[in-house]
Each structure stands twice: as structure tokens, then as C-alpha cells.
Amino acid sequence: MSAKPIERRLRIRRVDDVDRGTAKMNPEMMKRLGIEDEVEIVIAGKKRYRFRVIPSEKVPVNEVWANSLELKQYGIADRTIATVRRPLRKE
């Protein structure tokens, strides 16, 4: 039997000083979710996006920060609530 992946509903924020393809998360939340180098963000159970993750103490525990232009391109509004977890499988 496989264990269910640990995931949390977190707020996604658009931030200009984050590089494309990366996301910033609080190190405490990364540890809770078992996230090491990549994070998967799932919007409405349908759209899935992967980002390389960078730990940052500046990010509140209940938020994930990503590049503003990239999120706009994906159609993700600022302050969107999304499911955040470690990627299910490597690509």
C-alpha cells in the first residue's frame, strides 16, 4: 500500500523578485511537506505546475511566492488558494 502524499492548501502570491521557474517557501513548511528541491502546485485539482523551490524565512508559513509574470501567464491570480505538495514522480 502506498502512503498518501502530504499536501496542504496554501496561498499563492505573485512576487516580482522571484526568478521564473522557481518558487519561494518557508523552510518550516517545506520540512512538514517533505519538499527538498521541487514543489508541485495544483489549481482546482486540474492544472499542475512544477517549480524549483528556494527556502526563505521571509515567506509566511501559509504562502508560496512565485514569479508574477509567470503566474499571470498561467492564469493564476494573486492570493489564489492551491494544493501544494512534493511532486508525485520525477520527470
Protein Blocks (a to p, Z undefined) as FASTA:
>chain_A
ZZddddddddddddfkbcehiacddfklmmmnopakbccddehhlaccdddddddfklcf
kbccddfklmmmnopaehiacdddddfbdZZ
